[in-house]
Amino acid sequence: MSRLSFLEAIDQRVLICDGAMGTMLYAKGIFLNRSFDELNLTQPELVAEVHQAYVRAGADVIETNTFGANRIKLGAHGLADCVHAINLQGAKIARHAAREQAYVAGAIGPLGIRIEPWGKTGVDEAEEFFREQARALVEGGVDLFVLETFRDMNEIGAAIRAVRSVCDLPIVAQVTTEDDGNSLDGTAPETFVPELERLGAQVVGLNCSVGPAAMLESIERMAHVATVKLSAQPNAGRPREIEGRNIYLCSPEYMASYARRFITNGVRLVGGCCGTTPEHIRHIKLAVRALASNGSVAVGSKRASTGTGRTAAAAALADPVPRAEKSRMANGLARAAFIVSVELVPPRGFRAEALVDRARQLRIHGVDLVNIPDGPRAGARMSALSAAVLVQQQAGVETILHYACRDRNLLGMQSDLLGAHSMGVRNLLLITGDPPQIGDYPDATGVFDVDSIGLTNMVASLNRGSDIGGQSIGVPTAFHIGVAANPAALD
């Protein structure tokens, strides 16, 4: 391969990226509970074998085995002090395996924690974690960076700024999306593509999550608004559990057929993610060659953009509803009135007559509010939201709805709360929630997509007329937000 720069090469022809690293290491006997990144130090020859297999299959770009080699993820394996060594060695292994036949991309993935505004970790802290990784990859000799599988624009923005503070190498910025084409946090392609361009990514694309069919629809939407090159690295379909193993069932031929369709929609860097193998990449390479030979992909072609496809631009923030107008409770507190609230726990069954009757009696005796806990002590009871609506509608007393992060992802929480607002619930006590292990069902899975800090920021955005993806919801919500404070906390 002539040593054009990566950007010169991608301007002249479609480039093939490699496929999955984790899938291949797992197939070679590495257990899932190990740090795959740590193999750069302990079993470098195994990592090199995977790289070499992709180069032989025709990959023009191979990614370093450093997707999770940041301080946070390595810390979970007791390897936080090995960030520099693991990334440096990862770049050197890939550099040696490439042998001037492929470009080496420094792979950087998410931190595995939520950052501002959805979590406790500051954006500046996240930038430093990414910067630490980027420095070592540059020292190891990478040609470009691939930032992949990000769901949060704030986090990938921190990663881009971190790389830019270290070097001016090309950046491929890739988001992971759901079947609806939006990012896992609900941001539409029409919003995240221009944002990633603004942040300085020279190539913008998608990877992981959905299979090639759903990804194609998102790529088509991206092509209408992008002014930079596009990339696509889908999984080999969605995994299916077969005898305790996750198996990806998309054949190499199927992946190659979609690679052709990606390319005709403007993609210039195409490869694979989870479940893809050197055989998938070999078939994709053959498909690209066939397109080039019959003239379907013109050398130096560039998909132009008129910018007319930006149908979901970020919402302009609205002024929040004044506190005194949000609810009777909010109005009373704004007037410095003394407010009395009594907690009523939702029933274990579906009959709510007793709950409503107790709430009615409390109202008669002068109680201002009934507060409804959400799965207290990680127990399984009637939905707190349903109970709050029943109390307000049938007992005529305003409620405080406790809303926990434990059981729902970020998109589900937004949907719940918009529904709650439409049914008249205004007062929210936003909590992280008790872990399932302390309750009656210790084997239940806690979601904890965000904690109470991230949830509070989300509701505050709704109160300004913007959803979690930065898109307008029309009229702002009028939630009266409460949080729990622990005055005896050590920190």
C-alpha positions as CSV (number, residue, x, y, z in Angstrom):
1,M,0.0,0.0,0.0
2,S,1.4,3.4,-1.0
3,R,1.9,5.5,2.1
4,L,-0.6,8.1,1.4
5,S,-2.0,9.5,4.6
6,F,-5.2,8.0,5.9
7,L,-7.2,11.1,4.9
8,E,-5.6,11.1,1.4
9,A,-6.4,7.4,1.0
10,I,-10.0,7.7,2.1
11,D,-10.5,10.6,-0.3
12,Q,-9.4,8.4,-3.2
13,R,-11.1,5.0,-2.4
14,V,-13.3,3.1,0.0
15,L,-11.2,1.7,2.9
16,I,-11.9,-1.6,4.7
17,C,-11.7,-1.6,8.5
18,D,-11.2,-4.8,10.5
19,G,-13.8,-6.7,12.5
20,A,-14.3,-7.7,16.1
21,M,-11.3,-8.2,18.4
22,G,-13.3,-9.5,21.4
23,T,-15.1,-12.1,19.3
24,M,-11.9,-13.5,18.0
25,L,-10.2,-13.6,21.4
26,Y,-13.2,-15.3,22.9
27,A,-13.0,-17.9,20.2
28,K,-9.4,-18.5,21.1
29,G,-10.3,-19.4,24.7
30,I,-10.2,-16.1,26.6
31,F,-12.9,-15.9,29.2
32,L,-15.3,-13.0,29.1
33,N,-14.5,-12.0,32.7
34,R,-10.9,-11.1,31.8
35,S,-9.7,-7.8,30.6
36,F,-9.1,-8.3,26.8
37,D,-6.9,-5.1,26.8
38,E,-4.6,-6.6,29.4
39,L,-3.7,-9.4,26.8
40,N,-1.5,-6.7,25.1
41,L,1.0,-7.3,28.0
42,T,0.3,-11.0,29.0
43,Q,-0.4,-12.6,25.6
44,P,0.7,-10.2,22.9
45,E,1.2,-13.0,20.3
46,L,-2.5,-13.9,20.6
47,V,-3.5,-10.3,19.9
48,A,-1.0,-10.1,17.0
49,E,-2.6,-13.3,15.4
50,V,-6.0,-11.5,15.3
51,H,-4.5,-8.4,13.7
52,Q,-2.6,-10.5,11.1
53,A,-5.7,-12.4,10.2
54,Y,-7.5,-9.2,9.4
55,V,-4.6,-7.9,7.4
56,R,-4.5,-11.1,5.4
57,A,-8.3,-10.8,4.8
58,G,-7.8,-7.4,3.2
59,A,-8.3,-4.8,5.9
60,D,-6.9,-1.4,5.1
61,V,-7.3,-0.3,8.8
62,I,-6.8,-2.3,11.9
63,E,-7.8,-1.1,15.3
64,T,-5.6,-1.5,18.4
65,N,-6.8,-3.8,21.2
66,T,-7.4,-0.9,23.5
67,F,-11.2,-0.3,23.3
68,G,-11.6,-0.6,27.1
69,A,-8.0,0.5,28.1
70,N,-9.0,3.5,30.1
71,R,-8.4,4.0,33.8
72,I,-12.0,3.4,34.8
73,K,-12.5,0.1,33.0
74,L,-9.0,-1.2,33.7
75,G,-9.5,-0.3,37.4
76,A,-12.3,-2.9,37.6
77,H,-9.6,-5.5,36.9
78,G,-7.0,-3.9,39.3
79,L,-5.1,-2.6,36.3
80,A,-5.6,1.2,36.7
81,D,-1.8,1.8,36.9
82,C,-1.3,0.0,33.6
83,V,-3.1,2.4,31.3
84,H,0.1,3.7,29.6
85,A,1.7,0.3,29.2
86,I,-1.4,-1.4,27.8
87,N,-2.1,1.3,25.3
88,L,1.5,1.7,24.2
89,Q,1.9,-2.0,23.8
90,G,-1.4,-2.3,22.0
91,A,-0.3,0.3,19.4
92,K,3.1,-1.4,19.0
93,I,1.5,-4.9,18.4
94,A,-0.8,-3.5,15.8
95,R,2.0,-1.5,14.1
96,H,4.1,-4.6,13.8
97,A,1.1,-6.7,12.5
98,A,0.2,-4.0,9.9
99,R,3.7,-4.2,8.3
100,E,2.9,-1.1,6.2
101,Q,0.0,-2.9,4.6
102,A,-2.7,-1.2,6.8
103,Y,-3.2,1.9,8.8
104,V,-3.3,1.5,12.6
105,A,-6.2,3.2,14.4
106,G,-6.0,3.8,18.1
107,A,-9.3,2.4,19.4
108,I,-10.9,4.3,22.3
109,G,-14.3,3.3,23.7
110,P,-16.6,4.8,26.4
111,L,-15.4,5.0,30.1
112,G,-18.2,2.7,31.3
113,I,-19.6,5.3,33.6
114,R,-22.0,8.2,33.2
115,I,-20.5,11.8,33.0
116,E,-22.1,15.2,33.4
117,P,-25.0,15.9,33.2
118,W,-26.1,12.3,33.6
119,G,-23.6,11.2,36.2
120,K,-21.2,12.4,38.9
121,T,-18.0,12.4,36.8
122,G,-17.1,15.8,35.4
123,V,-16.5,16.4,31.7
124,D,-13.0,17.7,32.6
125,E,-12.3,14.4,34.4
126,A,-13.5,12.4,31.5
127,E,-11.2,14.4,29.1
128,E,-8.2,13.6,31.3
129,F,-9.0,9.8,31.3
130,F,-9.2,9.9,27.5
131,R,-6.1,12.1,27.2
132,E,-4.1,9.6,29.2
133,Q,-5.1,6.8,26.8
134,A,-4.5,9.0,23.7
135,R,-1.0,10.0,24.7
136,A,0.1,6.4,25.0
137,L,-1.4,5.4,21.6
138,V,0.3,8.3,19.9
139,E,3.6,7.3,21.5
140,G,3.0,3.8,20.1
141,G,2.7,5.1,16.6
142,V,-1.0,5.1,15.5
143,D,-2.0,6.7,12.2
144,L,-5.5,7.8,13.3
145,F,-8.1,7.4,16.1
146,V,-11.4,5.5,16.1
147,L,-13.7,6.6,18.9
148,E,-16.4,4.0,18.9
149,T,-19.6,2.7,20.5
150,F,-20.4,6.0,22.2
151,R,-24.0,6.7,23.2
152,D,-23.6,10.2,24.9
153,M,-22.6,13.3,22.9
154,N,-21.0,14.8,26.0
155,E,-18.7,11.8,26.4
156,I,-17.6,11.5,22.8
157,G,-17.1,15.3,22.8
158,A,-14.8,14.9,25.7
159,A,-12.9,12.1,23.9
160,I,-12.5,14.2,20.7
161,R,-11.2,17.2,22.7
162,A,-8.8,14.9,24.6
163,V,-7.3,13.5,21.3
164,R,-7.1,17.0,19.8
165,S,-5.2,18.2,22.9
166,V,-2.6,15.5,22.3
167,C,-2.2,15.5,18.4
168,D,-3.8,16.4,15.1
169,L,-4.2,12.9,13.8
170,P,-7.5,12.1,12.0
171,I,-10.5,11.1,14.1
172,V,-13.2,8.7,13.2
173,A,-16.1,9.3,15.6
174,Q,-18.7,6.5,15.8
175,V,-22.0,6.4,17.7
176,T,-24.1,3.3,18.5
177,T,-27.8,3.5,17.7
178,E,-31.1,1.7,18.3
179,D,-33.5,0.3,15.7
180,D,-35.1,3.8,15.4
181,G,-31.8,5.2,14.2
182,N,-31.3,7.4,17.2
183,S,-28.4,7.0,19.6
184,L,-29.0,5.0,22.7
185,D,-29.6,8.3,24.5
186,G,-32.2,9.4,22.0
187,T,-30.1,11.8,19.8
188,A,-31.2,11.8,16.2
189,P,-28.6,11.5,13.3
190,E,-29.7,14.9,12.1
191,T,-28.4,16.2,15.4
192,F,-25.4,14.2,16.2
193,V,-23.8,14.2,12.8
194,P,-23.4,18.0,12.6
195,E,-22.3,18.1,16.3
196,L,-19.5,15.6,15.7
197,E,-18.4,17.5,12.6
198,R,-18.4,20.7,14.7
199,L,-16.2,19.0,17.3
200,G,-13.6,18.2,14.7
201,A,-14.2,14.6,13.5
202,Q,-13.0,14.0,10.0
203,V,-15.1,10.8,9.6
204,V,-18.5,10.3,11.3
205,G,-20.2,6.9,11.5
206,L,-22.0,4.1,13.3
207,N,-20.8,0.9,14.9
208,C,-22.1,-2.0,17.1
209,S,-25.6,-2.3,18.5
210,V,-27.9,-3.1,15.6
211,G,-27.2,-5.3,12.6
212,P,-26.6,-4.0,9.0
213,A,-30.2,-3.7,8.0
214,A,-31.2,-1.2,10.7
215,M,-27.9,0.6,10.4
216,L,-28.5,1.2,6.7
217,E,-31.6,3.3,7.4
218,S,-29.5,5.5,9.8
219,I,-26.7,5.9,7.3
220,E,-29.2,7.1,4.7
221,R,-30.4,9.8,7.2
222,M,-26.8,10.7,8.0
223,A,-25.9,11.1,4.4
224,H,-28.5,13.9,4.0
225,V,-26.7,16.1,6.6
226,A,-23.1,15.0,6.5
227,T,-20.3,17.1,4.9
228,V,-17.5,14.7,6.0
229,K,-16.9,11.1,5.1
230,L,-19.1,8.4,6.7
231,S,-18.2,5.1,8.2
232,A,-20.2,1.9,9.1
233,Q,-19.2,-1.0,11.3
234,P,-22.3,-3.1,12.2
235,N,-22.5,-6.1,14.3
236,A,-23.1,-9.4,12.5
237,G,-26.7,-9.1,13.5
238,R,-28.1,-9.2,17.0
239,P,-26.7,-11.9,19.2
240,R,-28.8,-15.0,20.0
241,E,-28.1,-17.1,23.1
242,I,-27.5,-20.7,22.1
243,E,-26.4,-23.1,24.8
244,G,-25.2,-20.3,27.0
245,R,-23.2,-18.5,24.3
246,N,-24.0,-15.4,22.4
247,I,-23.9,-16.3,18.7
248,Y,-24.0,-13.8,15.8
249,L,-25.8,-15.3,12.8
250,C,-25.2,-12.9,9.9
251,S,-23.2,-14.7,7.3
252,P,-20.2,-13.1,5.5
253,E,-22.2,-12.9,2.3
254,Y,-25.0,-11.1,4.0
255,M,-22.6,-8.6,5.6
256,A,-21.0,-8.0,2.2
257,S,-24.3,-7.4,0.5
258,Y,-25.0,-4.6,3.0
259,A,-21.5,-3.2,2.6
260,R,-22.3,-2.5,-1.0
261,R,-25.4,-0.7,0.0
262,F,-23.5,1.3,2.7
263,I,-21.0,2.4,0.0
264,T,-23.7,3.5,-2.5
265,N,-25.0,5.7,0.3
266,G,-21.7,7.5,0.8
267,V,-19.8,5.3,3.3
268,R,-16.0,5.5,2.7
269,L,-14.9,3.3,5.7
270,V,-16.7,0.0,6.1
271,G,-15.9,-2.9,8.5
272,G,-17.5,-4.9,11.2
273,C,-18.0,-4.9,15.0
274,C,-19.2,-7.7,17.4
275,G,-19.5,-11.1,15.8
276,T,-17.6,-10.3,12.6
277,T,-14.5,-12.3,11.7
278,P,-11.7,-12.1,9.1
279,E,-14.1,-14.1,6.8
280,H,-16.6,-11.3,7.0
281,I,-14.0,-8.8,6.2
282,R,-12.7,-10.9,3.3
283,H,-16.2,-10.9,1.7
284,I,-16.6,-7.2,2.3
285,K,-13.3,-6.6,0.6
286,L,-14.4,-8.6,-2.5
287,A,-17.7,-6.6,-2.6
288,V,-15.8,-3.3,-2.6
289,R,-13.5,-4.5,-5.3
290,A,-16.4,-5.5,-7.4
291,L,-18.1,-2.1,-7.0
292,A,-14.8,-0.3,-8.0
293,S,-14.3,-2.5,-11.0
294,N,-17.7,-1.9,-12.5
295,G,-17.5,1.8,-11.8
296,S,-20.2,2.0,-9.1
297,V,-17.7,3.8,-6.8
298,A,-15.9,6.6,-8.5
299,V,-12.3,7.3,-7.3
300,G,-12.2,10.5,-5.5
301,S,-16.0,10.8,-5.3
302,K,-17.5,12.7,-2.4
303,R,-21.1,12.8,-1.4
304,A,-22.2,16.4,-1.4
305,S,-24.6,17.8,1.2
306,T,-27.1,20.6,0.8
307,G,-27.8,20.7,4.5
308,T,-31.5,20.5,3.9
309,G,-31.8,17.2,5.8
310,R,-31.3,18.7,9.2
311,T,-34.9,18.2,10.3
312,A,-34.2,17.6,14.0
313,A,-31.9,20.4,15.1
314,A,-31.1,20.9,18.7
315,A,-34.0,22.5,20.5
316,A,-33.8,26.1,21.7
317,L,-34.2,26.1,25.5
318,A,-37.4,27.6,26.8
319,D,-37.9,29.5,30.1
320,P,-39.0,27.1,32.9
321,V,-42.4,27.5,34.4
322,P,-42.2,29.7,37.6
323,R,-42.0,27.5,40.7
324,A,-45.2,28.9,42.2
325,E,-47.2,27.7,39.1
326,K,-45.9,24.1,39.1
327,S,-48.1,22.5,41.7
328,R,-50.0,23.3,44.9
329,M,-47.0,22.1,46.9
330,A,-44.7,24.3,45.0
331,N,-47.0,27.3,45.4
332,G,-47.2,26.7,49.2
333,L,-43.4,26.5,49.5
334,A,-43.0,29.6,47.4
335,R,-45.3,31.4,49.9
336,A,-43.3,29.9,52.9
337,A,-46.3,27.9,54.0
338,F,-45.9,24.8,56.2
339,I,-46.5,21.7,54.2
340,V,-47.5,18.3,55.7
341,S,-46.9,15.1,53.7
342,V,-47.6,11.4,54.7
343,E,-46.0,8.4,53.0
344,L,-48.3,5.7,51.7
345,V,-46.7,2.5,50.3
346,P,-48.3,1.0,47.1
347,P,-50.0,-2.4,47.6
348,R,-48.3,-5.7,46.7
349,G,-51.3,-6.6,44.6
350,F,-53.4,-4.7,42.0
351,R,-56.3,-3.6,44.3
352,A,-55.7,0.0,45.3
353,E,-59.0,0.7,47.1
354,A,-57.4,0.7,50.6
355,L,-54.6,3.0,49.4
356,V,-57.1,5.5,47.9
357,D,-59.3,5.3,51.1
358,R,-56.3,6.1,53.4
359,A,-55.3,9.0,51.1
360,R,-58.8,10.3,51.2
361,Q,-58.9,10.2,55.1
362,L,-55.5,12.0,55.2
363,R,-56.9,14.8,53.1
364,I,-60.0,15.1,55.3
365,H,-57.7,15.5,58.3
366,G,-55.7,18.3,56.7
367,V,-52.7,16.5,55.2
368,D,-51.4,18.4,52.1
369,L,-49.7,15.7,50.2
370,V,-49.3,11.9,49.9
371,N,-45.8,10.7,48.9
372,I,-45.6,7.4,47.1
373,P,-42.3,5.5,47.3
374,D,-41.0,3.6,44.2
375,G,-40.2,0.0,45.0
376,P,-39.1,0.7,48.6
377,R,-36.4,-1.7,49.8
378,A,-36.2,-3.1,46.3
379,G,-39.6,-4.8,46.7
380,A,-42.0,-5.6,43.9
381,R,-45.2,-3.6,44.4
382,M,-47.7,-1.7,42.3
383,S,-46.1,0.9,40.1
384,A,-45.6,4.1,42.1
385,L,-46.6,6.1,39.1
386,S,-49.9,4.2,38.8
387,A,-50.5,4.6,42.5
388,A,-49.9,8.3,42.4
389,V,-52.3,8.8,39.5
390,L,-55.0,6.8,41.3
391,V,-54.6,8.8,44.5
392,Q,-54.8,12.1,42.7
393,Q,-57.7,11.2,40.6
394,Q,-59.8,9.2,43.1
395,A,-58.8,10.7,46.5
396,G,-58.3,14.3,45.4
397,V,-55.0,14.8,47.1
398,E,-51.8,15.9,45.4
399,T,-48.9,13.4,45.5
400,I,-45.1,13.4,45.6
401,L,-44.0,10.6,43.2
402,H,-40.7,8.9,44.2
403,Y,-39.0,8.0,41.0
404,A,-36.0,5.6,41.0
405,C,-33.3,4.9,38.4
406,R,-32.9,1.3,39.4
407,D,-35.4,-0.3,37.1
408,R,-35.4,1.7,33.9
409,N,-33.0,3.0,31.2
410,L,-32.8,6.6,30.3
411,L,-35.3,6.4,27.4
412,G,-37.8,4.6,29.6
413,M,-37.5,7.2,32.3
414,Q,-38.2,10.0,29.9
415,S,-41.2,8.2,28.5
416,D,-42.6,7.5,32.0
417,L,-42.2,11.0,33.2
418,L,-43.8,12.6,30.1
419,G,-46.7,10.3,30.7
420,A,-46.8,11.2,34.4
421,H,-46.9,14.9,33.5
422,S,-49.8,14.3,31.0
423,M,-51.8,12.6,33.9
424,G,-51.2,15.5,36.3
425,V,-48.3,14.4,38.4
426,R,-46.1,17.3,39.1
427,N,-44.0,16.7,42.3
428,L,-41.1,14.3,41.9
429,L,-38.6,13.0,44.4
430,L,-35.8,11.8,42.2
431,I,-33.7,9.0,43.8
432,T,-31.1,6.4,42.6
433,G,-33.0,3.5,44.2
434,D,-32.1,0.7,46.6
435,P,-30.0,-2.1,44.9
436,P,-32.0,-5.3,44.2
437,Q,-29.7,-7.4,46.4
438,I,-31.3,-6.0,49.6
439,G,-34.8,-6.8,48.5
440,D,-37.0,-9.9,48.1
441,Y,-35.6,-10.7,44.7
442,P,-31.8,-10.5,44.9
443,D,-31.3,-12.0,41.5
444,A,-33.2,-9.2,39.8
445,T,-31.1,-6.9,37.6
446,G,-30.7,-3.3,38.4
447,V,-30.4,-1.0,35.4
448,F,-29.0,2.2,36.9
449,D,-28.5,3.7,33.5
450,V,-28.0,7.0,35.3
451,D,-28.0,7.9,39.0
452,S,-30.2,10.5,40.7
453,I,-27.9,13.3,39.5
454,G,-28.3,12.4,35.9
455,L,-32.0,11.9,36.3
456,T,-32.4,15.4,37.9
457,N,-30.5,16.9,35.0
458,M,-32.8,15.1,32.6
459,V,-36.0,16.4,34.3
460,A,-34.5,19.9,34.4
461,S,-34.0,19.6,30.6
462,L,-37.7,18.6,30.2
463,N,-38.6,21.6,32.2
464,R,-36.8,23.7,29.6
465,G,-38.5,22.0,26.7
466,S,-35.7,19.7,25.6
467,D,-35.5,15.9,25.6
468,I,-32.4,13.9,26.4
469,G,-31.3,14.1,22.8
470,G,-31.5,17.9,22.7
471,Q,-34.7,17.9,20.6
472,S,-37.7,20.0,21.3
473,I,-40.7,18.4,23.2
474,G,-42.8,21.4,22.4
475,V,-44.3,22.9,25.6
476,P,-41.9,22.6,28.6
477,T,-42.9,20.3,31.5
478,A,-43.6,21.9,34.9
479,F,-42.2,19.3,37.2
480,H,-41.5,20.4,40.8
481,I,-38.2,18.6,41.5
482,G,-37.0,17.2,44.8
483,V,-34.0,15.2,45.7
484,A,-32.8,13.2,48.8
485,A,-29.8,14.6,50.7
486,N,-27.7,12.7,53.3
487,P,-26.3,15.2,55.8
488,A,-24.1,12.5,57.4
489,A,-22.4,11.4,54.1
490,L,-18.6,11.0,54.5
491,D,-17.9,12.8,51.2
